[in-house]
Amino acid sequence: MFLKPIKIKNLFLKNNVFIAPLAGYTNLPTRLIFREQDCAICYSEMVSAMGLKFNFEKSAKLIDISKIDKPIGVQLFGSSSEIIFKAFLSISNFNYDLIDINCGCSVKKVLKAKSGAYLLKDPKEIYRIIKILKENTDKPVTLKIRSGWDNDHINFLEVLDSSIKAKADLITFHPRTRSMLFKGKADWSQIKILKKASSIPVIGNGDIFSGTDAVQMMKETGCDGVMLARGLIENPFLIEEVICTFKNEKYNKPDIDKRMNTMLKHCSLIVNYSGERNGLANFRKFASGYVKGLPGASKFRQKINHLVKHKDFIKTIEEYCNYIKKVVVKNDKL
Ligand SMILES: Cc1cc2nc3c(=O)[nH]c(=O)nc-3n(C[C@H](O)[C@H](O)[C@H](O)COP(=O)(O)O)c2cc1C
């Protein structure tokens, strides 16, 4: 049984399956869809501390939280304690449950702004960031890191040490270096090392694409919980699969009705939230995951790539659903 509640300072989470911050993906409607599968916590997309300074409205939209979108972690990225602290003050009246600092993003634009994984070069600055936040909030302060800048500068233990000294409440670890981006394999043995050295909860992240992967990471590393990211884009039902596997229960893949109903609901929520044009553009990113491995999936994808009206999306999804029902006699063969 790997499913267990986690306490992060004064925040009680019902289990240990975390949903990663995913820029361009984990907006409010998508978080609500993911929550239906009973995950422990979702995070906002990363929010730029400088963005909050210069274009508050646009950046703050990423921290749009609804009463039913709880518990929620807000993730900030920025280059220094001063900038991040100002951003933190500017969102003081936002109803979030935890604040997380991004020390792992390896996107060029973010690194150029000396933020994200760039902070790994300076564990003392990470210390200052965590410390000033801890001194000014009762909410948990956490961070998400990679293993280091590159192979010659692997310093996750040093970063852990700085974080613990600053009284961070939890650390999430994606064991790839900045220079690896998403190449190669996440080195889970590094999670084991970090967990052994850590006095705060450790959430393992990287390359979890199935329930079995998640269990394997828990077994191999002893980490306290897992964070799902790309696996969820590939398979929007990964949360329920992981939870089921953690409970050592047999997992039945969602049948076609469940897939299609969830897809229709997800699409509608995004369109209602972002408008037809932007909403459909955003939803297309998820559509592949819902139909992955089904007969005729690539034709379906091609078709919806050309649609610009929500009503046409609905019609196409329903038609595809009926087609699948005809070609697949038993749903458990999906
Ligand atoms: C499209 C995309 C967007 C991401 N956005 C963020 C982000 O906003 N903040 C963050 O800390 N990590 C972000 N990440 C990194 C993931 O949270 C995660 O650490 C990484 O993908 C490794 O996990 P995985 O192998 O399960 O995907 C992003 C990754 C992807 C693919």
The ligand as an SDF file (V2000), in Angstrom:
LIG
                    3D

 31 33  0  0  0  0  0  0  0  0999 V2000
    4.7430   21.2440  -21.2380 C   0  0  0  0  0  0  0  0  0  0  0  0
    5.4720   21.2710  -19.9260 C   0  0  0  0  0  0  0  0  0  0  0  0
    5.3190   22.3520  -19.0760 C   0  0  0  0  0  0  0  0  0  0  0  0
    5.9790   22.3940  -17.8500 C   0  0  0  0  0  0  0  0  0  0  0  0
    5.7880   23.4470  -17.0060 N   0  0  0  0  0  0  0  0  0  0  0  0
    6.3790   23.4550  -15.7740 C   0  0  0  0  0  0  0  0  0  0  0  0
    6.1210   24.5110  -14.8440 C   0  0  0  0  0  0  0  0  0  0  0  0
    5.3520   25.4410  -15.0990 O   0  0  0  0  0  0  0  0  0  0  0  0
    6.7650   24.4460  -13.6430 N   0  0  0  0  0  0  0  0  0  0  0  0
    7.6070   23.4120  -13.3100 C   0  0  0  0  0  0  0  0  0  0  0  0
    8.1640   23.3880  -12.2160 O   0  0  0  0  0  0  0  0  0  0  0  0
    7.8520   22.4090  -14.1830 N   0  0  0  0  0  0  0  0  0  0  0  0
    7.2380   22.4090  -15.3770 C   0  0  0  0  0  0  0  0  0  0  0  0
    7.4510   21.3570  -16.2350 N   0  0  0  0  0  0  0  0  0  0  0  0
    8.2560   20.2020  -15.7560 C   0  0  0  0  0  0  0  0  0  0  0  0
    7.3320   19.1300  -15.1340 C   0  0  0  0  0  0  0  0  0  0  0  0
    6.6110   19.6410  -14.0460 O   0  0  0  0  0  0  0  0  0  0  0  0
    8.1420   17.9080  -14.6750 C   0  0  0  0  0  0  0  0  0  0  0  0
    9.0610   18.2990  -13.7090 O   0  0  0  0  0  0  0  0  0  0  0  0
    8.8820   17.2520  -15.8210 C   0  0  0  0  0  0  0  0  0  0  0  0
    8.0780   17.1560  -16.9690 O   0  0  0  0  0  0  0  0  0  0  0  0
    9.3960   15.8580  -15.4320 C   0  0  0  0  0  0  0  0  0  0  0  0
    8.3280   15.0060  -15.1230 O   0  0  0  0  0  0  0  0  0  0  0  0
    7.7600   13.9200  -16.2000 P   0  0  0  0  0  0  0  0  0  0  0  0
    8.9310   13.1300  -16.6630 O   0  0  0  0  0  0  0  0  0  0  0  0
    6.7650   13.1320  -15.4030 O   0  0  0  0  0  0  0  0  0  0  0  0
    7.1570   14.7070  -17.2990 O   0  0  0  0  0  0  0  0  0  0  0  0
    6.8280   21.3260  -17.4660 C   0  0  0  0  0  0  0  0  0  0  0  0
    6.9980   20.2460  -18.3470 C   0  0  0  0  0  0  0  0  0  0  0  0
    6.3230   20.2040  -19.5510 C   0  0  0  0  0  0  0  0  0  0  0  0
    6.5080   19.0170  -20.4560 C   0  0  0  0  0  0  0  0  0  0  0  0
  1  2  1  0
  2  3  1  0
  2 30  2  0
  3  4  2  0
  4  5  1  0
  4 28  1  0
  5  6  2  0
  6  7  1  0
  6 13  1  0
  7  8  2  0
  7  9  1  0
  9 10  1  0
 10 11  2  0
 10 12  1  0
 12 13  2  0
 13 14  1  0
 14 15  1  0
 14 28  1  0
 15 16  1  0
 16 17  1  0
 16 18  1  0
 18 19  1  0
 18 20  1  0
 20 21  1  0
 20 22  1  0
 22 23  1  0
 23 24  1  0
 24 25  2  0
 24 26  1  0
 24 27  1  0
 28 29  2  0
 29 30  1  0
 30 31  1  0
M  END
$$$$
